[in-house]
């Protein structure tokens, strides 16, 4: 069967819908009265949840920004993600010079909506941001669900103030259990089917002089450090979770899976031993229930580091950015703009990623998302 382009999701998605079996894409095109009422109720719940989260944040200036449901399954290429903003948008820029830029764009994939998502939650004393990259027929539904639900699981965790890494880890695992429970509901009450669909999740938090990161998948988080001579030093906060990493592969094999390449493919994928599914191109994710039976896990890798004087900004992006741009290239590009032009830097980075996809792949561009936080 046809191999999907590079590392985009699993073999049962995007380019070969016939392989999806019962995991069919939910097209949000119906405008029946029930659909409109359901959507209105969901929006009202989203508003109340975001307002409740803002009340949990310390400080007086607070903002929450995140993706919204795609209403058009056949979005035009390079369309912006619909976003919701709650609170004071001016809180994205603080008096001490910290500021945030973000962009989430639909790739060149006519058969599916933008499956990337993101969130930003911010006050004077805390910044929490995340990027999700969905895959599979229901990937856009799952990434949206995670972007809406994961921040609350983190901020409400009893350990978040004193043991943030523990809180992040357990929030990711709790999130996966939520996804599994929804996927196992009777068909009529089910928001999505996560059997062969899921999402990456990378979250970065900054508070009290420390930076915390948790990641499952390949939506990379990096930092830019000021170096001598006006140059920049780039560091990955965590590694991309690829199935052929030695420790990841060992876990998969022990769980009854195998890691191999499809003929003509460029990446290693997870399969049930001697079978042709699920074909997931990452070793950690939220959702992907079949892959989780054979060694894929939702447990994130976590890291904490002190925010030193040389650490100037954080960049979190989906693999639509990282497929053809190195960490160092991205940090150099963002760094040359400085904090006052953070949005322009974010837009140029995403545009450059798009151009490189066209140059390398021609007819395929992955969805592209980036969040930049100057400290």
LUMLOVO-538027 format. One record per residue (C-alpha): residue in three letters; x, y, z. Coordinates in steps of 0.05 Angstrom, whole numbers, plus 5000, padded with zeros to 4 digits. Each point is the difference from the previous one (the first is absolute). Example, Ala and Ser with C-alpha at 12.3 -4.5 7.8 and 13.67 -1.06 7.14 Angstrom:
code = Ala c1 = 5246 c2 = 4910 c3 = 5156;
code = Ser c1 = 5027 c2 = 5069 c3 = 4987;
END
This chain:
code = Unk c1 = 5000 c2 = 5000 c3 = 5000;
code = Unk c1 = 5020 c2 = 5073 c3 = 4993;
code = Unk c1 = 5048 c2 = 5028 c3 = 5051;
code = Unk c1 = 4978 c2 = 5067 c3 = 5030;
code = Unk c1 = 5045 c2 = 5061 c3 = 4992;
code = Unk c1 = 5058 c2 = 5000 c3 = 5048;
code = Unk c1 = 4980 c2 = 4998 c3 = 5074;
code = Unk c1 = 4928 c2 = 5023 c3 = 4994;
code = Unk c1 = 4958 c2 = 4957 c3 = 5047;
code = Unk c1 = 4987 c2 = 4927 c3 = 4987;
code = Unk c1 = 4989 c2 = 4958 c3 = 4938;
code = Unk c1 = 4925 c2 = 5000 c3 = 5012;
code = Unk c1 = 4989 c2 = 5074 c3 = 4988;
code = Unk c1 = 5005 c2 = 5061 c3 = 4955;
code = Unk c1 = 5021 c2 = 4971 c3 = 4933;
code = Unk c1 = 4962 c2 = 4934 c3 = 5000;
code = Unk c1 = 4932 c2 = 5007 c3 = 5033;
code = Unk c1 = 4981 c2 = 4930 c3 = 4977;
code = Unk c1 = 5047 c2 = 4972 c3 = 5052;
code = Unk c1 = 4962 c2 = 5033 c3 = 5057;
code = Unk c1 = 4949 c2 = 4945 c3 = 5008;
code = Unk c1 = 4949 c2 = 5020 c3 = 5052;
code = Unk c1 = 5041 c2 = 5062 c3 = 5021;
code = Unk c1 = 4966 c2 = 5047 c3 = 4951;
code = Unk c1 = 5013 c2 = 5074 c3 = 4998;
code = Unk c1 = 4944 c2 = 5041 c3 = 5031;
code = Unk c1 = 4984 c2 = 5056 c3 = 4952;
code = Unk c1 = 4969 c2 = 5060 c3 = 5035;
code = Unk c1 = 4957 c2 = 5021 c3 = 4941;
code = Unk c1 = 4930 c2 = 4986 c3 = 5024;
code = Unk c1 = 4961 c2 = 5060 c3 = 5023;
code = Unk c1 = 4939 c2 = 4965 c3 = 5030;
code = Unk c1 = 4966 c2 = 5032 c3 = 5060;
code = Unk c1 = 5031 c2 = 4947 c3 = 5046;
code = Unk c1 = 5070 c2 = 5014 c3 = 4973;
code = Unk c1 = 4992 c2 = 5075 c3 = 5011;
code = Unk c1 = 4973 c2 = 4989 c3 = 5071;
code = Unk c1 = 5056 c2 = 4952 c3 = 5017;
code = Unk c1 = 5052 c2 = 5048 c3 = 4974;
code = Unk c1 = 4969 c2 = 5058 c3 = 5040;
code = Unk c1 = 5001 c2 = 4959 c3 = 5064;
code = Unk c1 = 5073 c2 = 4980 c3 = 4987;
code = Unk c1 = 5019 c2 = 5073 c3 = 4989;
code = Unk c1 = 4965 c2 = 5022 c3 = 5064;
code = Unk c1 = 5036 c2 = 4945 c3 = 5039;
code = Unk c1 = 5067 c2 = 5021 c3 = 4969;
code = Unk c1 = 4989 c2 = 5072 c3 = 5022;
code = Unk c1 = 4983 c2 = 4981 c3 = 5071;
code = Unk c1 = 5059 c2 = 4952 c3 = 5005;
code = Unk c1 = 5049 c2 = 5053 c3 = 4974;
code = Unk c1 = 4973 c2 = 5052 c3 = 5048;
code = Unk c1 = 5007 c2 = 4950 c3 = 5057;
code = Unk c1 = 5072 c2 = 4986 c3 = 4981;
code = Unk c1 = 5017 c2 = 5074 c3 = 4998;
code = Unk c1 = 4974 c2 = 5006 c3 = 5071;
code = Unk c1 = 5051 c2 = 4947 c3 = 5021;
code = Unk c1 = 5059 c2 = 5043 c3 = 4976;
code = Unk c1 = 5038 c2 = 5046 c3 = 5046;
code = Unk c1 = 5003 c2 = 5074 c3 = 4982;
code = Unk c1 = 4949 c2 = 5050 c3 = 4973;
code = Unk c1 = 5016 c2 = 4998 c3 = 4924;
code = Unk c1 = 4981 c2 = 4932 c3 = 4971;
code = Unk c1 = 4987 c2 = 4972 c3 = 4931;
code = Unk c1 = 4982 c2 = 4933 c3 = 4970;
code = Unk c1 = 5007 c2 = 4987 c3 = 4925;
code = Unk c1 = 4988 c2 = 4935 c3 = 4963;
code = Unk c1 = 4974 c2 = 4967 c3 = 4937;
code = Unk c1 = 4926 c2 = 4992 c3 = 4985;
code = Unk c1 = 4962 c2 = 4946 c3 = 4962;
code = Unk c1 = 5009 c2 = 5001 c3 = 4925;
code = Unk c1 = 4932 c2 = 5011 c3 = 4968;
code = Unk c1 = 5025 c2 = 4986 c3 = 4929;
code = Unk c1 = 5030 c2 = 4931 c3 = 4989;
code = Unk c1 = 5029 c2 = 5025 c3 = 4934;
code = Unk c1 = 5037 c2 = 5062 c3 = 5023;
code = Unk c1 = 5042 c2 = 5036 c3 = 4948;
code = Unk c1 = 5075 c2 = 4989 c3 = 5004;
code = Unk c1 = 5036 c2 = 5049 c3 = 5047;
code = Unk c1 = 4935 c2 = 5021 c3 = 5035;
code = Unk c1 = 5008 c2 = 5025 c3 = 5071;
code = Unk c1 = 4975 c2 = 4957 c3 = 5058;
code = Unk c1 = 4937 c2 = 5027 c3 = 5031;
code = Unk c1 = 5018 c2 = 5024 c3 = 5070;
code = Unk c1 = 4964 c2 = 5019 c3 = 5064;
code = Unk c1 = 5027 c2 = 5055 c3 = 5045;
code = Unk c1 = 4978 c2 = 5009 c3 = 5072;
code = Unk c1 = 5025 c2 = 5053 c3 = 5048;
code = Unk c1 = 5048 c2 = 5056 c3 = 4986;
code = Unk c1 = 5038 c2 = 4989 c3 = 4935;
code = Unk c1 = 5049 c2 = 5055 c3 = 5021;
code = Unk c1 = 5026 c2 = 4950 c3 = 5052;
code = Unk c1 = 5039 c2 = 4967 c3 = 4944;
code = Unk c1 = 5050 c2 = 5057 c3 = 5009;
code = Unk c1 = 5024 c2 = 5018 c3 = 5070;
code = Unk c1 = 5036 c2 = 5061 c3 = 5026;
code = Unk c1 = 5065 c2 = 4962 c3 = 5009;
code = Unk c1 = 5004 c2 = 4986 c3 = 4925;
code = Unk c1 = 4972 c2 = 4930 c3 = 4998;
code = Unk c1 = 4955 c2 = 4988 c3 = 4940;
code = Unk c1 = 4968 c2 = 4945 c3 = 4959;
code = Unk c1 = 4988 c2 = 4987 c3 = 4927;
code = Unk c1 = 4960 c2 = 4943 c3 = 4970;
code = Unk c1 = 4976 c2 = 4973 c3 = 4933;
code = Unk c1 = 4961 c2 = 4937 c3 = 4980;
code = Unk c1 = 4990 c2 = 4987 c3 = 4925;
code = Unk c1 = 4966 c2 = 4948 c3 = 4958;
code = Unk c1 = 5048 c2 = 4962 c3 = 4956;
code = Unk c1 = 4991 c2 = 4976 c3 = 4928;
code = Unk c1 = 4955 c2 = 4940 c3 = 5015;
code = Unk c1 = 4934 c2 = 5009 c3 = 4963;
code = Unk c1 = 4969 c2 = 4938 c3 = 5030;
code = Unk c1 = 5004 c2 = 5021 c3 = 5074;
code = Unk c1 = 4993 c2 = 5061 c3 = 5044;
code = Unk c1 = 5056 c2 = 5031 c3 = 5041;
code = Unk c1 = 5017 c2 = 4946 c3 = 5051;
code = Unk c1 = 5049 c2 = 5044 c3 = 5040;
code = Unk c1 = 4977 c2 = 5036 c3 = 5062;
code = Unk c1 = 5031 c2 = 5042 c3 = 5056;
code = Unk c1 = 4985 c2 = 5038 c3 = 5064;
code = Unk c1 = 5031 c2 = 5059 c3 = 5038;
code = Unk c1 = 4982 c2 = 5017 c3 = 5072;
code = Unk c1 = 5034 c2 = 5060 c3 = 5030;
code = Unk c1 = 5003 c2 = 5046 c3 = 5060;
code = Unk c1 = 5054 c2 = 5044 c3 = 5031;
code = Unk c1 = 5026 c2 = 4940 c3 = 5040;
code = Unk c1 = 4987 c2 = 4940 c3 = 4956;
code = Unk c1 = 5004 c2 = 4981 c3 = 4926;
code = Unk c1 = 4975 c2 = 4932 c3 = 4975;
code = Unk c1 = 4999 c2 = 4983 c3 = 4926;
code = Unk c1 = 4993 c2 = 4938 c3 = 4958;
code = Unk c1 = 4999 c2 = 4973 c3 = 4929;
code = Unk c1 = 4961 c2 = 4939 c3 = 4976;
code = Unk c1 = 5006 c2 = 4966 c3 = 4932;
code = Unk c1 = 4943 c2 = 4952 c3 = 4985;
code = Unk c1 = 5003 c2 = 4941 c3 = 4953;
code = Unk c1 = 4950 c2 = 4949 c3 = 4974;
code = Unk c1 = 4928 c2 = 5009 c3 = 4979;
code = Unk c1 = 4981 c2 = 5033 c3 = 5066;
code = Unk c1 = 5066 c2 = 5034 c3 = 5014;
code = Unk c1 = 4971 c2 = 5070 c3 = 4996;
code = Unk c1 = 4946 c2 = 4983 c3 = 5051;
code = Unk c1 = 5050 c2 = 4970 c3 = 5048;
code = Unk c1 = 5051 c2 = 5056 c3 = 4996;
code = Unk c1 = 4944 c2 = 5050 c3 = 5012;
code = Unk c1 = 4975 c2 = 4960 c3 = 5060;
code = Unk c1 = 5070 c2 = 4998 c3 = 5029;
code = Unk c1 = 5013 c2 = 5074 c3 = 4989;
code = Unk c1 = 4935 c2 = 5016 c3 = 5037;
code = Unk c1 = 5006 c2 = 4949 c3 = 5056;
code = Unk c1 = 5074 c2 = 4990 c3 = 5017;
code = Unk c1 = 5013 c2 = 5070 c3 = 5028;
code = Unk c1 = 4946 c2 = 4989 c3 = 5053;
code = Unk c1 = 5027 c2 = 4932 c3 = 5019;
code = Unk c1 = 5069 c2 = 5033 c3 = 5011;
code = Unk c1 = 4978 c2 = 5063 c3 = 5037;
code = Unk c1 = 4951 c2 = 4963 c3 = 5045;
code = Unk c1 = 5049 c2 = 4945 c3 = 5018;
code = Unk c1 = 5014 c2 = 4999 c3 = 5074;
code = Unk c1 = 5075 c2 = 4997 c3 = 4989;
code = Unk c1 = 5007 c2 = 5054 c3 = 4948;
code = Unk c1 = 5027 c2 = 5053 c3 = 5047;
code = Unk c1 = 5051 c2 = 4955 c3 = 5036;
code = Unk c1 = 5014 c2 = 4944 c3 = 4951;
code = Unk c1 = 4985 c2 = 5026 c3 = 4930;
code = Unk c1 = 5034 c2 = 4943 c3 = 4964;
code = Unk c1 = 4958 c2 = 4949 c3 = 5036;
code = Unk c1 = 4938 c2 = 5041 c3 = 4985;
code = Unk c1 = 5018 c2 = 5004 c3 = 4926;
code = Unk c1 = 5013 c2 = 4925 c3 = 4996;
code = Unk c1 = 4936 c2 = 4980 c3 = 5034;
code = Unk c1 = 4959 c2 = 5051 c3 = 4961;
code = Unk c1 = 5024 c2 = 4969 c3 = 4934;
code = Unk c1 = 4983 c2 = 4930 c3 = 5024;
code = Unk c1 = 4932 c2 = 5023 c3 = 5025;
code = Unk c1 = 4988 c2 = 5033 c3 = 4933;
code = Unk c1 = 5013 c2 = 4935 c3 = 4963;
code = Unk c1 = 4951 c2 = 4963 c3 = 5046;
code = Unk c1 = 4947 c2 = 5053 c3 = 4984;
code = Unk c1 = 5011 c2 = 4989 c3 = 4925;
code = Unk c1 = 4996 c2 = 4925 c3 = 5008;
code = Unk c1 = 4935 c2 = 5005 c3 = 5040;
code = Unk c1 = 4968 c2 = 5045 c3 = 4948;
code = Unk c1 = 5022 c2 = 4954 c3 = 4944;
code = Unk c1 = 4968 c2 = 4940 c3 = 5035;
code = Unk c1 = 4932 c2 = 5035 c3 = 5008;
code = Unk c1 = 4940 c2 = 4975 c3 = 4960;
code = Unk c1 = 5003 c2 = 5028 c3 = 4929;
code = Unk c1 = 4946 c2 = 5053 c3 = 5008;
code = Unk c1 = 5034 c2 = 5032 c3 = 5061;
code = Unk c1 = 5070 c2 = 4997 c3 = 4973;
code = Unk c1 = 5037 c2 = 5064 c3 = 4982;
code = Unk c1 = 5054 c2 = 4962 c3 = 4962;
code = Unk c1 = 5032 c2 = 4931 c3 = 4989;
code = Unk c1 = 5072 c2 = 4997 c3 = 5024;
code = Unk c1 = 5012 c2 = 4928 c3 = 4977;
code = Unk c1 = 5045 c2 = 5024 c3 = 4943;
code = Unk c1 = 5002 c2 = 5074 c3 = 5015;
code = Unk c1 = 5036 c2 = 5042 c3 = 5051;
code = Unk c1 = 5044 c2 = 5061 c3 = 5012;
code = Unk c1 = 5067 c2 = 5022 c3 = 5024;
code = Unk c1 = 5003 c2 = 5047 c3 = 5060;
code = Unk c1 = 5057 c2 = 5045 c3 = 5021;
code = Unk c1 = 4990 c2 = 5048 c3 = 5058;
code = Unk c1 = 5047 c2 = 5053 c3 = 5028;
code = Unk c1 = 4988 c2 = 5037 c3 = 5065;
code = Unk c1 = 5038 c2 = 5058 c3 = 5030;
code = Unk c1 = 4993 c2 = 5024 c3 = 5072;
code = Unk c1 = 5043 c2 = 5024 c3 = 5058;
code = Unk c1 = 5064 c2 = 5001 c3 = 4959;
code = Unk c1 = 4994 c2 = 4929 c3 = 4974;
code = Unk c1 = 4980 c2 = 4969 c3 = 4934;
code = Unk c1 = 4963 c2 = 4934 c3 = 4997;
code = Unk c1 = 4988 c2 = 4957 c3 = 4939;
code = Unk c1 = 4960 c2 = 4936 c3 = 4987;
code = Unk c1 = 4995 c2 = 4967 c3 = 4932;
code = Unk c1 = 4970 c2 = 4939 c3 = 4967;
code = Unk c1 = 5013 c2 = 4994 c3 = 4925;
code = Unk c1 = 5040 c2 = 5043 c3 = 4953;
code = Unk c1 = 4974 c2 = 5071 c3 = 5010;
code = Unk c1 = 5067 c2 = 5028 c3 = 5021;
code = Unk c1 = 5014 c2 = 5052 c3 = 5054;
code = Unk c1 = 5066 c2 = 5038 c3 = 4996;
code = Unk c1 = 5033 c2 = 5059 c3 = 5034;
code = Unk c1 = 5042 c2 = 5056 c3 = 4972;
code = Unk c1 = 5060 c2 = 5022 c3 = 5042;
code = Unk c1 = 5041 c2 = 5062 c3 = 4987;
code = Unk c1 = 5072 c2 = 4983 c3 = 4982;
code = Unk c1 = 5063 c2 = 5041 c3 = 4987;
code = Unk c1 = 5004 c2 = 5046 c3 = 4941;
code = Unk c1 = 4926 c2 = 5010 c3 = 4994;
code = Unk c1 = 4989 c2 = 4927 c3 = 4980;
code = Unk c1 = 4949 c2 = 4950 c3 = 5026;
code = Unk c1 = 5007 c2 = 4932 c3 = 5032;
code = Unk c1 = 4942 c2 = 4953 c3 = 4988;
code = Unk c1 = 4981 c2 = 4943 c3 = 5047;
code = Unk c1 = 4945 c2 = 4948 c3 = 4995;
code = Unk c1 = 4962 c2 = 4993 c3 = 5065;
code = Unk c1 = 4979 c2 = 4928 c3 = 4986;
code = Unk c1 = 5012 c2 = 4951 c3 = 4943;
code = Unk c1 = 4952 c2 = 4981 c3 = 4945;
code = Unk c1 = 4967 c2 = 4934 c3 = 5018;
code = Unk c1 = 5016 c2 = 4956 c3 = 4940;
code = Unk c1 = 4987 c2 = 4924 c3 = 5002;
code = Unk c1 = 5071 c2 = 4983 c3 = 4978;
code = Unk c1 = 5033 c2 = 5032 c3 = 5061;
code = Unk c1 = 5033 c2 = 4943 c3 = 5037;
code = Unk c1 = 4962 c2 = 5005 c3 = 5066;
code = Unk c1 = 4934 c2 = 5015 c3 = 4966;
code = Unk c1 = 5007 c2 = 4941 c3 = 4953;
code = Unk c1 = 5019 c2 = 4954 c3 = 5057;
code = Unk c1 = 4935 c2 = 5018 c3 = 5036;
code = Unk c1 = 4959 c2 = 4989 c3 = 4937;
code = Unk c1 = 5030 c2 = 4932 c3 = 4985;
code = Unk c1 = 4989 c2 = 4977 c3 = 5072;
code = Unk c1 = 4927 c2 = 5020 c3 = 4993;
code = Unk c1 = 4988 c2 = 4957 c3 = 4938;
code = Unk c1 = 5013 c2 = 5052 c3 = 4947;
code = Unk c1 = 5054 c2 = 5010 c3 = 4948;
code = Unk c1 = 5033 c2 = 5060 c3 = 4968;
code = Unk c1 = 5013 c2 = 5000 c3 = 4925;
code = Unk c1 = 4997 c2 = 5043 c3 = 4937;
code = Unk c1 = 4949 c2 = 4991 c3 = 4945;
code = Unk c1 = 5033 c2 = 4992 c3 = 4932;
code = Unk c1 = 5009 c2 = 5070 c3 = 4971;
code = Unk c1 = 4988 c2 = 5034 c3 = 5067;
code = Unk c1 = 5050 c2 = 5045 c3 = 5035;
code = Unk c1 = 4982 c2 = 4987 c3 = 5073;
code = Unk c1 = 4995 c2 = 4941 c3 = 5048;
code = Unk c1 = 4931 c2 = 4983 c3 = 5026;
code = Unk c1 = 4967 c2 = 4957 c3 = 5054;
code = Unk c1 = 4963 c2 = 4938 c3 = 4977;
code = Unk c1 = 4967 c2 = 4942 c3 = 5034;
code = Unk c1 = 5050 c2 = 4943 c3 = 4990;
code = Unk c1 = 4994 c2 = 4971 c3 = 4930;
code = Unk c1 = 4940 c2 = 5045 c3 = 4984;
code = Unk c1 = 4991 c2 = 5063 c3 = 4958;
code = Unk c1 = 4969 c2 = 5046 c3 = 5052;
code = Unk c1 = 4999 c2 = 5049 c3 = 5035;
code = Unk c1 = 5062 c2 = 5029 c3 = 4967;
code = Unk c1 = 5010 c2 = 5057 c3 = 5049;
code = Unk c1 = 5062 c2 = 5042 c3 = 4987;
code = Unk c1 = 5012 c2 = 5019 c3 = 5073;
code = Unk c1 = 5010 c2 = 4961 c3 = 5064;
code = Unk c1 = 4961 c2 = 5045 c3 = 5048;
code = Unk c1 = 4933 c2 = 5033 c3 = 4989;
code = Unk c1 = 4931 c2 = 5013 c3 = 5029;
code = Unk c1 = 4947 c2 = 4955 c3 = 4969;
code = Unk c1 = 5023 c2 = 4948 c3 = 4948;
code = Unk c1 = 4969 c2 = 4944 c3 = 5040;
code = Unk c1 = 5024 c2 = 4944 c3 = 4954;
code = Unk c1 = 5072 c2 = 5025 c3 = 5003;
code = Unk c1 = 4995 c2 = 5005 c3 = 5076;
code = Unk c1 = 4985 c2 = 4925 c3 = 5002;
code = Unk c1 = 5070 c2 = 4988 c3 = 4973;
code = Unk c1 = 5045 c2 = 5048 c3 = 5036;
code = Unk c1 = 4981 c2 = 5071 c3 = 4982;
code = Unk c1 = 4990 c2 = 5039 c3 = 5065;
code = Unk c1 = 4969 c2 = 5066 c3 = 5022;
code = Unk c1 = 5051 c2 = 5012 c3 = 5055;
code = Unk c1 = 5038 c2 = 5063 c3 = 4980;
code = Unk c1 = 5074 c2 = 5012 c3 = 5008;
code = Unk c1 = 5008 c2 = 5059 c3 = 5047;
code = Unk c1 = 5054 c2 = 5051 c3 = 5015;
code = Unk c1 = 5010 c2 = 5060 c3 = 5045;
code = Unk c1 = 5054 c2 = 5053 c3 = 4994;
code = Unk c1 = 5015 c2 = 5065 c3 = 5034;
code = Unk c1 = 4987 c2 = 5062 c3 = 4957;
code = Unk c1 = 5070 c2 = 5029 c3 = 4997;
code = Unk c1 = 5019 c2 = 5068 c3 = 4973;
code = Unk c1 = 5022 c2 = 4971 c3 = 4933;
code = Unk c1 = 4934 c2 = 4963 c3 = 4988;
code = Unk c1 = 4960 c2 = 5049 c3 = 4958;
code = Unk c1 = 4942 c2 = 4964 c3 = 4967;
code = Unk c1 = 4962 c2 = 4934 c3 = 4993;
code = Unk c1 = 4972 c2 = 4973 c3 = 4935;
code = Unk c1 = 4949 c2 = 4943 c3 = 4996;
code = Unk c1 = 4979 c2 = 4976 c3 = 4931;
code = Unk c1 = 4968 c2 = 4941 c3 = 4964;
code = Unk c1 = 5042 c2 = 4957 c3 = 4954;
code = Unk c1 = 4973 c2 = 5040 c3 = 4941;
code = Unk c1 = 5055 c2 = 5049 c3 = 5021;
code = Unk c1 = 5053 c2 = 4949 c3 = 5018;
code = Unk c1 = 4997 c2 = 4954 c3 = 4939;
code = Unk c1 = 5046 c2 = 5045 c3 = 4959;
code = Unk c1 = 5025 c2 = 5052 c3 = 5050;
code = Unk c1 = 5053 c2 = 4984 c3 = 5053;
code = Unk c1 = 4996 c2 = 5024 c3 = 5072;
code = Unk c1 = 5059 c2 = 5047 c3 = 4989;
code = Unk c1 = 4969 c2 = 5030 c3 = 4936;
code = Unk c1 = 4935 c2 = 5013 c3 = 5036;
code = Unk c1 = 5034 c2 = 5033 c3 = 5060;
code = Unk c1 = 5043 c2 = 5044 c3 = 4955;
code = Unk c1 = 4939 c2 = 5023 c3 = 4962;
code = Unk c1 = 4958 c2 = 5016 c3 = 5062;
code = Unk c1 = 5059 c2 = 5032 c3 = 5036;
code = Unk c1 = 5016 c2 = 5051 c3 = 4946;
code = Unk c1 = 4931 c2 = 5032 c3 = 5009;
code = Unk c1 = 5005 c2 = 5012 c3 = 5075;
code = Unk c1 = 4941 c2 = 5002 c3 = 5048;
code = Unk c1 = 4967 c2 = 5062 c3 = 4971;
code = Unk c1 = 4986 c2 = 4964 c3 = 4934;
code = Unk c1 = 4984 c2 = 4931 c3 = 5027;
code = Unk c1 = 4937 c2 = 4992 c3 = 4957;
code = Unk c1 = 5037 c2 = 5018 c3 = 4937;
code = Unk c1 = 5054 c2 = 4948 c3 = 5018;
code = Unk c1 = 4948 c2 = 4946 c3 = 5012;
code = Unk c1 = 4967 c2 = 5015 c3 = 4933;
code = Unk c1 = 5066 c2 = 4999 c3 = 4962;
code = Unk c1 = 5020 c2 = 4934 c3 = 5032;
code = Unk c1 = 4934 c2 = 4967 c3 = 4980;
code = Unk c1 = 5003 c2 = 5030 c3 = 4930;
code = Unk c1 = 5071 c2 = 4974 c3 = 4990;
code = Unk c1 = 4978 c2 = 4931 c3 = 5023;
code = Unk c1 = 4943 c2 = 5001 c3 = 4949;
code = Unk c1 = 5048 c2 = 5020 c3 = 4944;
code = Unk c1 = 5047 c2 = 4943 c3 = 5017;
code = Unk c1 = 4943 c2 = 4949 c3 = 4999;
code = Unk c1 = 4981 c2 = 5024 c3 = 4930;
code = Unk c1 = 5072 c2 = 4997 c3 = 4977;
code = Unk c1 = 5011 c2 = 4930 c3 = 5028;
code = Unk c1 = 4932 c2 = 4966 c3 = 4993;
code = Unk c1 = 4963 c2 = 5042 c3 = 4948;
code = Unk c1 = 4929 c2 = 4977 c3 = 5009;
code = Unk c1 = 4999 c2 = 4989 c3 = 5076;
code = Unk c1 = 5009 c2 = 5049 c3 = 5058;
code = Unk c1 = 4987 c2 = 4981 c3 = 5072;
code = Unk c1 = 4961 c2 = 5045 c3 = 5047;
code = Unk c1 = 5047 c2 = 5051 c3 = 5032;
code = Unk c1 = 4996 c2 = 5029 c3 = 5070;
code = Unk c1 = 5049 c2 = 5040 c3 = 5042;
code = Unk c1 = 4997 c2 = 5036 c3 = 5067;
code = Unk c1 = 5058 c2 = 5046 c3 = 5021;
code = Unk c1 = 5008 c2 = 5027 c3 = 5070;
code = Unk c1 = 5053 c2 = 5052 c3 = 5016;
code = Unk c1 = 5019 c2 = 4997 c3 = 5073;
END
